[in-house]
């Protein structure tokens, strides 16, 4: 039996769990949508803590709009816990970004100290 319904997605993304740091869960100034998007990203990270889901996929998984995903990503970037680089396909068009998820905020990334 194949436990991985999408062969282009690594099997580890369909197993296990994802975490949101306690400091983030308890910080009432961080929006719920930002916490959800952090969870969506961390559920898809590689060993290098990178992931590349589309805005549409994150919106679907979180049950929010693409506009809300973009706002949540901006919030997470301002906190210093997510950053990204845009990627291009062979024809030069943009494809999904590569996101790096940081577990521990640091003042150097502009994040609050827990």
Buried (B, 14 or more C-beta within 10 A) or exposed (E): EEEEEEEEEEEEBEEEEBEBBEBBEEBEEBBEBBBBBBBBBBBBBEEEEBBBBEBEBBBBBBEBEBEBBBBBBEBBBEBBBBBBEEEEEEEEEEEBBBBBBBEEBEEEBEBBEE
